[in-house]
């Protein structure tokens, strides 16, 4: 009974958040890459147990659910303007682990720690104030999340069209190289979901020969 009540409480909290999330936004990569849902900054967490498990990662965006930004991707919109990236449901903030290239992006309880002062710029770059040479960077390699991958060609491609997908995310040296800059350029998003056009093919979908 306690387990059922706990699960009900978690579900109620999620529904309540969805009903009051008008002031939260996704942090989304401008370029769609291989994902029509878009790539978002995501908290590595166990959703059904409501337990954060680690820092931040790249994940397909959840706006397509039709319920607005979700609890592990919905950042406080007003605080972004104050150089703070906070997930209000969890009360954790994006935190620079180390001021060096390829730094892990931690999710720590929000505080006055200078490592949590992170700014979003007009050009779409997101940089720590203590290390402005570093940019929030999503990896270029996509892997399936949750092990839910149908072998390519074994079933219709639609089976893989909406599987969870993840990419590594770090603070890397900012770059003007177009191949890198495209992985460092972000925007905010909320409202109605509109599928995006892929800029590169998905390696998980069947590509028919000409």
N, C-alpha and C positions, 0 to 999 in steps of 0.2 A: 504494500500500500504506500509506503514512504517513497518507493521508487517511482510509482505512478504519479504521486503528488508532485515530486520533484520535476518529472518530465513535463507535467502540466504547467508548472510554474515557469519552466524555461520557455515553453511554447507561448504562454501568455505574455512573457516579457518580450519575445520576438515580435509577436503581433502588435503589442503596445508600441514598440519601437517603430515598426512599419507605419503605424498610424500617426506618429509624431515626428517623422523623419524629414519634414519639409526643409529643415535647415542643415541637412547633411548632403554631401556630394561624394561622388566617386573621384578618385585621382586616376585618370585614364591616359594611357599612351596615345598621342595624337595619331600615329601611324597604326593601322589595324594589324599589320604584319599578317599572320596566318589565321587570324581569329575574327570572325564576323561579329562576335559579341564584344570585341575590344579587349584590351589588356589593362588590368587595374592593379593598383597597390592593394594587397590583401593580407590580413592578419592570419598567420598560420595557427589555426585553432580547431578544436574538436567541437563542431557546432552543436551536436545533439547533447553533449555533456557540458556545453558552455564553459570550456576551459581553454584559455590561451596556451598554446604549446610551444611557441617560439617567437621569432621576430616576424619581419614582413617578407613577403614573396610576391612574385607576379602571378596573377591568376586571371582566367577569363572573367569578365565583368558579369555581375549578377543583375544588372538593370533589366535584362530580358525576362526576368521573372514577373515583371509588371507590378512590382510592389515598392519601387523606389530603391535607392541604395541600401544594401543589406548591412547587418551589424558588424561584419568583419571587413567591410569596404566603405562604410559611411563615415566620412570625416566631417568634423564641425566646420561649416563653411566660414563662419565669422572668424574663427581662430586662425585659419590659414593666412588671412590678411595680417595677423599679428605674429607670423612666423612660428606657428605651432600646429603640428599635425596630430590631432587628437581624435581617437575613436570614442565617442561619448558612451556607447553601450558598455564598453570595457573600462573606460577611464584609463587608457594607456596612450602613450604618445610615441611617435617615431623618434628614435634616438640614435645618434651617431655612436657606434661602438668604439671606433678608433679613428683618429684623423689621418688616415692613410688610404692609398688606392686599394680598391676591392674590399672595403670595410663592410662587415656585417651590419645590417640594419635592425637594431633591437626594438622591441616593444616593451617599454618600461612604464611604471606608474608615473603619471604626469607630475612634474615638479618644476622648480626654477633652475634645474640643471642646464647649463649653457649648451650641452650636447643635444638638447631638445629644441634649441632655436634653429629652425630650418625654414628657409624662405623660398617661395615660389616666385619666379621672375616673369616679366612680360614676354620673354622669348621662350617660355615653357620649361626652362631649366629649374630644378629644385636642388638647392645647395645648402649645406650646413653653414651657419654663420661663423662657426669656429674653424671651418675648413672650406672656404668658398671656391677652392680649386676642384672640389669634388662635386659630382653630379649624381643624382638618383638615376640609376641605370638598370634596365631590365636586360636579362640575358637573351641570347639569340637562339637558344636551344629549347624547344618545347617538348615536354614529357607529359604523358597522361596522368591525371590525378586519380587516386582511389583505385587504380588497377583496372579501370573499366574501359578496356580497349579491345575492340573487335579486330582480329587479324585482317589486314588490308586485303580486300578481294574475297575473303571468306564469306562475308555477308554484305548486304547492300551498304554503300557508303554512308547512307543516312544513319546507320547504327553508330557511327563515330562522329557525326556532325555536331552533337551537343554533349559530348563527354567533357568532364572537367579537365582543364589543361593548366599546367603550371610552368613557370620559368623562374630561374634564380634571380634575385634582386640584390644589388649592392650599391655602395657609393664608390664610383670609379672616377678617375681623372676626367674632367670635362674635356670634350674634344670637338673640333670643328670638322673632323672627317665625317662626311655625310653618312657613311656606314655605321658610325658610332653615334653621331648626333641624333639620328632617328630613334635610337634606343634611350635617349636622354631628354626627349621633348614631351611634356605632359600638359594636360588640360583638366579642367573639372567638368563633371557632367551630372545631371539629374533630370528628372522629367520623363518623358515618354521615350521608350527604347526604339531606336532605328538601327537595323542591321547595317554593318559597315562592309565595304568592299575590301577583300583581301589584297594586300600589296605583294604578298608572296604566297605560293601554294602551301596547303596543309599537307604534311607528310603522312597524316593518318587517314586520308581519303583516297579512294581508288581513282587513279587517273587513267582513263581509257586511252588506248593507243589510237593514233590517227588511222 
